[in-house]
Amino acid sequence: MLTSKQRAFLRSLANSADTILMVGKGGIGEQIIKQADDALTARELIKGKVLESTGETPRTVAEQIAESTNAEVVQVIGSKFVLYRKNTKDPQIKLPK
């Protein structure tokens, strides 16, 4: 579980991050989950966007992907969301205590 301080730190890092995950009308399939999982392993922090054609709220999509990948939802703003999962083998982001 992330503290509010850690969440704020991750949000600040996410500001400059590129959106690398797009969820469209196909919804959340195995391909999206695998893409998110691979990206979380490589980067720890990823930004995604939910297109209007999805028919689901960005919050719902973010929570479903987070649950499937053992990640945490850092934030959801508009159609974008940010997920975080610590890479235990090769951590890149040092979280504040």
N, C-alpha and C positions, 0 to 999 in steps of 0.2 A: 504494500500500500504506500502510495506516495504522500509525502507531507505537502502542505500548501507552499512551503518554501521551494521544495523540489519541483513541484508543478510549475511555479513561476519561472524557475531556472530553465526548465525544459521548454516552456512557452517562448522564452526569449531566444533560445536556440532555434526553435521551429520557425521563427519569423523570417529568417534568411534562407530556410530550406526550400528546395523545389518540391512541388507537388508531384509525387511519383506514382500514386495509386489512383486510378479512375474507376469508379463504380458506375456503370451505365445500366441500360435497360435489361441486360442479362442478369443483373442483381449480383448476389454474392454466391459465386460458384467455387468449385475446387480450385480453378485457375487463379481467382482473385486471392483466395486464402493462401495458396502456395506462393504467389507473388509477394503478398504481405509478409509471410513468414520468412522468405529469403531476404527481403529488404530489411526486416527487423534484425535478422542475424548479422547482416553486413553493416547496417548503420545504427541500429538501436532506436533511432528516432525517425519516424516517417510521417509524411503529410499526405493526406488523401482528399479526394473530392468526390462528392456524390452528385451525379448529373440528375436533372429534373425527371428524366425519363425512367429513373429507377422506380419511382412510386413509393419509396420509403424515406423516412426522415434520416438526415445525416447522423443523428444521435443513435438511432436503431442500428444503422449500418456499422458505425464505429464500434458499438458494443458487441455486435455479432462477430466482427472480425477480431476484436480484442479477445473475446472469449475463445475463439477457435485457435488463436495463436499464443495464448497465455500472455497477452500484452495488457497494458493499461491505457485507458483513454485519458490523454492529458487535457485535451480541450476539444470542443466542437463550436465553431463560429460560422454561421451561415451554412454554406454547403460544404465547408472544409472541416477536416478533423485531423488530430495529431495523435499518434500512438507511440508508446514507448515500451521496450522490453530490454532489460539488461542482458548483455551477452556475457555469460559467466566465464567463458573460455578466454575471451579477448575484449574486455570492457574498454570502450572508447570514451564514454561520457562519465566524468567524475561528478556524481551528484553531491550537493551540499548536505550536511547532516541535518 
